[in-house]
Amino acid sequence: MATMQPSITVDVQRQLAEAVESLSSDDLGEEMADLLLMSVPEFDRVTDEDFRAGLKLSCAGNLKVLFGRLLDGATAAEPITPPADAAAWSRELVHRGLPLATLLRCYRLGHAFAEERIQDALAELDVPVEVRLELVAHVSRHAFAYVDAISTQLVDEYEQEHARWIRGAAAARAELVTAILEGGPVEVSVATERLRYDVSRRHVAMIVWADPADTMSRAVSLEGAAVELAATLGGGPVLSVPVGERVVWAWTSGEGVSDDPAAAGARLGGGLRAAVGSSASGIAGMADSHEDARATRRASELLATRPGSVLGYRSAALTGLLTADPARAVRFVETELGALGADNDAALRLRATVKTYLEESLSPGRTARRLSIHHNTVVYRIKQAEEILGHDVEQRRLELEAALRLAERLPALRSVASRETRA
């Protein structure tokens, strides 16, 4: 345990510990990440979930270290090492083409956020005013010393990565791919030569990612996994672009390439997941297939696919379409189902019965056999559901089927909707 700072008494340290222990570095890390995404203009063009995930890990990692130092009674002068996730995120800024000033602005805003939240917790303590002032001053010293030390080290991390990046071909490749995805004027012959990948062919886009919380999956080669997945799909050449340290965007091409990973029996090892876009031709097809893969990636998160899963666009297209606006999707389910969408066992049984009943072409007998329940139970449950809905299940069948499909992912949809509202 670190040495207690002489200027703070054991009793005051105990009060500080009480306040700090009431804070969650993970919850505040997510809140801080959303604040930064909303406050830093350079982040407007970075819209993918992977960037947010890396930012959240960096915020939570910094808060965890700061809170730990406050709890341990470390002195503000003791050496500080950046958390691994913070260093990784600083390097990701290089790969995303974001300037060093962005990193420094994030730490200034994060510093203010952390101090405010800690001081809010201190305000809840039942202590004399002079003790609270002592605590505030103590926290302020630590927070300033932490950000000062971390900023200096992460600037070095950023600059070293930037030097490596601009010396390599990766930067030019990423810049050209970004231009293609944004629909910029790109000559096919020039792109083919510089990328060493024939952009005029028929493509299938892939996104391969590691779970940010899984340290084992981070050690797996994402680009190697993309090459293996391309081979499974029947593709030939592979173009891959790392996006940070946990995600790679990739394309494969060839006349025999398939965009149906389920039919190809595609699986990934190492705790990785992948999303596959639909096949499309030419330079515009690269962008279209990538957008499909991004939509599939989003659906994969909502469907809570297991590690090793490879989800194809054709399997996820409807889910992606229905959940493109999570807040509206939640409202649609609530409006269509009413009390039938309640989070309890009775409503869950009714929804399962109605869903199966619709899938079995309104046949109580086939529904009963599938659910292993009595024929009369099916009839009774359908009548109950219709009373709750206020109409026959056939009356708004398409809307009802969509709402029932979405209801299975309602908690995840609400979480995403809430997060996007904060951002």
Beta strands, then each sheet from edge to edge (+ up, - down):
strand 1: 202-210
strand 2: 238-243
strand 3: 247-253
strand 4: 272-276
strand 5: 280-281
strand 6: 310-312
sheet 1: 2+ 3- 1+ 4- 6-
sheet 2: 2+ 3- 1+ 5-
end
